[in-house]
Amino acid sequence: MIINLDYKLTDLAREIGLLLIKHKLSLGVVESATGGLVSNAITNIPGCSAYFPGSVTSYSNGIKQSLLGVSARTLSEQGAVSPETACQMALGGGSYWEQISACLIRGLPGLGVKPLASRWGFFIWVCPH
């Protein structure tokens, strides 16, 4: 699923929140390159605590390793914004919420030397209450 971020992120978060409530699901987020942007959009919605237990923003490699279980080898050989790191972050984030499905969305990168296509931003878990 590709989300067009020309859409206002808060509007999208509001729509997703309504769907989560309707289907009695909750949402957990792990972010990196987005630096908390997605979690911020979600927490700007009144009542989000009904479906949003929390998030992990892991911009530094140390946090990726300590909180999400990303291996030092993956970080050194593949890089912090690689698909391999993204997958390990997704697996580590799933341990915070009972994962039934995962959605990986390429995030909004900060400035840097890596091309946009190589950056991976945030992960969303949708779980039953």
Secondary structure, 3 states (H helix, E strand, C coil): CCCCCCCCHHHHHHHHHHHHHHCCEEEEEEECCCCCHHHHHHHCCCCHHHCCCEEEECCCHHHHHHHHCCCHHHHHHHCCCCHHHHHHHHHHHHCCCCCCEEEEECCCCCCCCCCHHHCCCEEEEEEEC
